Amino acid sequence: MEFRFTAEQEAFREEVRAFLKQELPEGWATLPGALAEDDYAFGQEFLRRLAPKRWIAPAWPEEFGGLGLGLWEQVIFNEEMAYQRAPLLNFAATGYLGPTIMMYGTDEQKAQHLPGITSNDVQWCQGYSESEAGSDLASLQMSAVEDGDEFVINGQKIWTSQANYADWMFMLARTDPDAPKHKGISYFLVDMKTPGITVRPLVNMAGQAGFNEIFLEDVRVPRSGLVGELNRGWYIATTTLDFERSSSSVYGQYRRSLEGLTAYAKETRWNGGSLLDEPKLRAKLADLWIELSILRYLSYRVVSMQAQKQVPNYEASIIKVFNSEYSQRLANAGLHILGLHGQLKGDSPHARLAGEFGRTYLTSVGATIAAGTSEILRSIIATRGLGLPRG
């Protein structure tokens, strides 16, 4: 089956492309800066240009700062932004938190938090993982104890992206230590300026400081920060995870990388021809292009469910497994094709393709861990998708 967008949707795609051509530096997608993910100032400046057009979350309702566009228009927008490597910071808020608040938040929470996301006035981070609760997130030990109209929160979060810039955090904490582990968790919205919060940056093996650990000591959160019912936060959190795992932007990102790698193989001379003439290399690139198409249509399946007001669950897990493992295969192939020069950083004059594949070879290691390990997600697919028994 061949999928086609409407003429109106393709016109929107051209509008987005024209905007990006005007607003991003010339050749931005192939510059080292587009791969760094740490130029926060430029990212903020770019988002300030999106906000007046209501393009930070164009599919959100107009009352919350969006344009009320359909989910397929949002897919087009995500694909084009990712293809040009536009610095879309605060994606945890626009992609995961916002839709969750729309589903489970009170009218007051919607009015308080959603407009600040689409105006780029408020930055968010996601407080899920803990040092002893990563793959088994439901075993988290961050505690929240009721004290009148407040909750007193103590504990530690880790691997929290952009926490050093965040104004607010959406997080999970255990509110009933005696309940089964999935049933004693609540979902909170926490002001990062609250006394008792300490943020400590972490540097990953690619030399980036995007991760952080957060310490909360007697942090008082008003009851208005509780999303949904007390002790029912796990079920809200899994909705957030499903939105996270069903991201539609990765196709554009990988397509840009694969185009660059294919062009490099075609242009590089080897044994009287080009690298692309080598049968094994050619077959490897062909496999990657085929898998990229599979990834795109797996993503479209999830979006079609969302467009019908369904919340994808095991379907989102399928695309997360395929997506993260594809990122590792692509990075591995790129580094082998580029050879030793591929290991150099983008600021070296001898680097190939702005040092992209040396960097992604390192960062993609965590792809099968973040947002749910492949092992956990395969269990979800087996039990919820295929109906297989636990054990």
Residue, then its C-alpha position, 0 to 999 in steps of 0.5 A: m500500500e502506498f500512503r499519500f498526504t493531501a495537497e493541503q498537507e504537502a503545502f504545509r510541508e513546503e511552508v515548514r521547509a521554507f521557514l527552516k531555510q530562512e531561520l536556520p544558518e545555511g547548511w545547518a543540518t550538516l554542521p557540527g553544531a546541529l549534532a551537539e545538542d548542547d547549544y541551549a542558547f541557540g535552541q531557545e532563540f529558535l523556539r522563540r521564533l516558533a512560538p508566535k506561529r504557534w508551531i511549538a505544538p501545532a497539533w495542540p488545541e488553540e486554547f493552549g497555544g497550538l493551531g488545532l492541526g491534525l496529528w498528520e500535520q504534526v507528523i509532517f512538522n516533526e519529520e521536517m524539523a528532524y530532517q533539518r536537525a532543528p533544535l527543538l528543546n523542551f520536547a518532553a513537555t510538548g510530546y509527552l507531558g502536554p498530552t498527558i495533562m490534557m488527558y488526566g489534568t484538572d482544568e486548573q492544571k491545564a490553564q496553569h501549565l499548558p500555555g507556558i509550554t507553547s509560549n516557550d516560557v517554561q522548560w520541563c524535565q522528566g523525573y522518572s529514573e532512579s539509581e536503583a529503578g531504571s528498567d524496573l521503573a515501578s520499583l522506584q523509592m522516591s517518597a511523597v508523604e502527605d502533610g496537610d495540603e502538601f506532600v513532602i518529597n524525598g529521594q533522588k532521580i537520575w539521567t534527567s535530561q535538561a534538568n539543569y535548565a528546567d523550570w518544572m519537573f513532572m515526576l513519579a513518587r511512592t505515596d503508599p509504601d505498603a501497596p504493591k509496587h505498581k499501585g502506590i505511585s503518584y504523578f506530580l508536577v514540581d516547581m524546580k525553584t522549590p527549596g530542597i532541590t539540588v541538580r548535579p550535571l552528568v557527562n556521558m561518554a560522548g562528552q555531553a552534559g545533557f543528563n543530570e541527577i536530582f536530589l530532593e530533600d524535604v521538598r514541599v509540593p502543594r496538592s495542586g501538583l498531584v495529577g490524577e488520583l493519589n496512588r494511581g500515578w503509574y497508569i498515568a505514567t505509562t500513558t506518558l511513556d507511550f507518547e514518548r515511545s511513539s515519537s514520529s520525528v526519528y524518520g526525518q533524523y535517520r533519513r538525513s544521516l543515511e543520505g549523508l552516509t550514502a552520498y559519502a560512499k558514492e563520492t569516495r573513490w575506492n579500487g578504481g570505483s567508489l565505495l558504493d560499488e563494493p557489494k557488501l557495503r552496497a547491501k548494507l546500505a540497502d538494508l538500512w534504507i529498507e529498515l528506515s521505510i519499515l520504521r516510518y510505517l510503524s510510526y505511521r501506524v501509531v499515529s493513525m491510532q492516536a488520530q482515532k483517539q486510541v492510546p497505543n501501548y504495545e504498538a508504541s513498544i514495537i516502534k521503540v524497540f525497532n527505533s533504538e536498535y536501528s539507531q545502533r545499526l546505523a551508527n555501527a555501519g556509519l563508523h565502519i564505512l567512514g573508517l578511522h576518520g569517522q572517530l574524529k570530532g566534528d571540529s577536526p578538519h579531518a573529520r567525516l560528516a561533521g563527526e556525526f557517526g563517531r558521536t552517535y556510535l557512543t550515544s546510541v548505546g543508551a538508546t536501548i535503555a532510555a524510555g524502557t529497555s528492549e528487554i522490558l519492551r519485548s515483554i510488553i509486546a509478548t504479553r499485551g500484544l501477543g497474549l503470551p503468559r508471564g513467567 
